[in-house]
């Protein structure tokens, strides 16, 4: 067997081990999620819990949208508003 062949099989082995590790992680995560879901379904206040989760998700979505879609005010506009407020507080002409 040549060095190139051994290196190739080493890469293949690493890839297989990585995929197997990811698959094992996915299975254990799904198993934990199913167990948690069963525990939630057994609660008597499931409807209240769902309403709370829905409200939390809506608030989180609103914050995410605001973070990525809101355009900050123009810098000069902010400065002009500060000057206007200061002049009004000092009793000067606006």
C-alpha positions, -999 to 999 in steps of 0.1 A, spaced: 0 0 0 14 34 -9 14 65 13 -12 82 -9 -36 53 -4 -31 53 33 -37 90 35 -68 87 14 -82 59 37 -73 80 67 -94 109 54 -122 85 45 -121 71 80 -121 105 96 -151 115 74 -170 84 85 -162 90 121 -173 126 119 -206 116 102 -212 89 128 -205 113 156 -229 139 141 -256 112 137 -252 101 173 -255 137 185 -286 142 164 -302 110 177 -294 119 213 -307 154 208 -340 142 193 -343 117 221 -339 145 247 -364 167 228 -390 139 227 -386 133 264 -391 169 271 -421 171 248 -437 142 266 -431 159 300 -447 191 286 -477 173 273 -484 157 307 -487 191 324 -522 204 333 -513 240 323 -503 231 288 -526 258 272 -512 285 294 -476 273 287 -483 274 249 -497 310 252 -466 321 271 -443 305 246 -462 321 217 -459 355 233 -422 350 240 -416 339 204 -436 369 190 -415 393 212 -383 376 201 -394 378 164 -403 415 168 -369 423 183 -351 403 156 -370 422 128 -363 455 145 -326 447 148 -323 439 111 -349 461 94 -350 493 113 -330 521 97 -312 543 123 -320 581 120 -297 602 100 -268 617 121 -275 652 110 -312 649 118 -304 638 153 -281 667 158 -307 691 144 -333 677 169 -308 682 198 -302 718 187 -339 725 184 -346 710 218 -318 730 234 -329 763 219 -365 756 230 -353 749 266 -332 781 266 -362 801 254 -346 810 220 -362 811 186 -367 778 170 
